[in-house]
Amino acid sequence: MTFSCLEWEDVRMNAALAGLVTGLSLIVAIGAQNAYVMRMGLTRRYVGLVVTLCAVSDVLLIVLGVAGIGGVVHSASWALQLLRWVGVAYLLYFSFSSFRKARHPEVLIPTDERSPAERSVLATTLALTFLNPHVYIDTVLLLGSIGNQYGHAKWWFAVGASVSSVLWFSTLGFGARFASRYMARPLTWRILDSLIGLIMLLVAVKLLVTPLPA
């Protein structure tokens, strides 16, 4: 099937817009990764690192999905099951840590002395991104399947989906950093870490009970 230049431009724009909308619909939901990005923004620590790492990881997974790796993900059920249990254990640990922080509001106000190590932030961001099997199902399998429906314009779909990730994580991380100036109170941090602990716990339960591809 051939297109004129104008028709091909419309196809590319439609694919990119579809990727943008689909990507946002999958990523905006509150989850463990988003909760962590928000917390790092509010503490004003390593915001650029966390936002960049999350966005680059998403773009990588989107590219792999559109390139056709989704079939491999779908067939590797044993790997998804392993990631499920490791992810649940990590999320429960993170939830417990958040509830423990909420009990001691005096340590919740960020200071230079209490700034987390860059290596720890890097490891936590990667763990919350890649230990969740649903990130492979949603980003690699689902986005990859939808993107491939656009034929030769599938990479424009990938561009749109990638832009949605960059926009979302940048808005969440740097928006939270801007809002942090209004939240420098122990009670605020007690509530915030309690909510993050609850989110992590709920995500762990959802991960545990949601069926994965057989």
C-alpha positions, 0 to 999 in steps of 0.5 A: 500500500502506497501513500502520498507525502501528505497522507504519509504525514497524516499516518505518522502524526496519527501514530505518534499521537496514538503512542502519546495517548496510550503511553500516558494512559498506562503510565499515569496511574499511581504505582510504586515507581511514580510514588518514589519519583514523587518522594524524591522530588519532594525531598529535592534529592537526585531529581534529575537522576531519577527522572532521567533513569525512569524515562530512559528505562521506559523508552528502552522498553518501548523500543524493545516492544515495538521491535518485536520482543513482546513475543519473547516476554509473553513466552518467558512466563517463568521469568515473569513469575520470578520477577513477581516474587522478587518484586513483591518482596522488595515492595513489602520491604519498601512499604515497611521502610516508609511506615517506619519513616512515618513514625519518626517525622524528625528524620523526614525533613531532608537535610544535606547530612541525611541525603541518600547515597547516589548508588542507593537511589540508583539501585532503588529506581532500577529495582522499582522499574524492572522488578515489576513484571507488569512493566514488561506486560504493559510497556513491552507486550501491550505497547509493542502490540499496539505499535506494530498495528501501525506498520511502517509508522510503528516507530512514530508510535514509539516516539509518541509513547516515549515522549509521554514517558519523558513528559510524565516523569519530568512533570512528576519529579520536578513538579514535586520538587517545586511543591516541596517548599510548601511541605517542609513540616514533619506532619506533612512528611508523616502523612506522605510516607504513610501514603507511600507505604500504603501504595507500595503495600497495595501494589505488592498485593495487586502484583501477588493476585493478578494473573500473569501470562501462562 
